[in-house]
Amino acid sequence: MVFKVKIGSEVEDRQLNKDNTTIKDLLDELNISSESVVSKKNGDIVVEDELINDGDEIQLIRIIYGG
């Protein structure tokens, strides 16, 4: 089963490694802190416990901090 991951302008097809893969699992695999991105699944903002399914498009939007 395959899903798409978009980070900035990069798009990558990825395989689901196990059943019940979550956004948190993906973030851990990519070594990205959940506090540094907003996650969207098929265009909707989701929490990190959201399951990823075959054919989903996951977009990770980096949060910019500043002062």
C-alpha positions in Angstrom: 0.0 0.0 0.0 1.3 3.4 -1.0 0.7 7.0 0.2 2.2 10.4 -0.8 4.2 12.6 1.5 4.6 16.3 0.7 7.2 18.3 2.6 7.6 21.8 1.2 8.1 21.4 -2.6 9.2 17.7 -2.3 6.8 14.9 -3.0 7.6 11.3 -2.3 5.7 8.0 -2.6 6.1 5.8 0.5 5.1 2.3 1.4 3.0 1.6 4.5 5.3 -0.5 6.6 2.6 -1.9 8.9 -1.1 -1.8 9.6 -2.3 1.1 11.7 0.5 3.4 10.7 -0.1 6.9 12.1 1.2 10.4 11.4 3.3 10.1 14.5 4.9 6.9 13.1 5.7 8.8 9.9 7.2 11.7 11.8 9.3 9.4 13.9 10.5 7.6 10.7 11.4 11.0 9.1 13.0 12.2 12.4 10.7 15.3 12.5 9.3 16.7 15.7 5.5 16.9 15.8 6.0 20.4 17.4 7.7 21.7 14.3 5.1 20.8 11.7 1.3 20.9 11.0 0.1 17.7 9.5 -2.6 17.5 6.8 -4.2 14.4 5.4 -6.0 14.7 2.1 -6.2 18.5 2.6 -7.6 18.4 6.2 -5.5 19.3 9.3 -5.2 16.2 11.5 -3.6 15.2 14.8 -0.6 12.9 15.0 -2.8 9.9 16.1 -4.5 9.9 12.6 -4.2 6.7 10.7 -2.6 6.7 7.2 -4.4 4.7 4.6 -3.6 3.5 1.1 -3.7 6.3 -1.4 -3.7 9.1 1.2 -1.7 12.3 0.7 0.1 13.5 3.8 1.4 17.1 3.8 3.8 18.3 6.5 4.0 22.1 6.8 6.9 23.4 8.7 6.1 25.9 11.4 8.2 29.1 11.2 9.2 30.6 14.5 10.4 34.1 14.9 10.4 37.2 16.9 
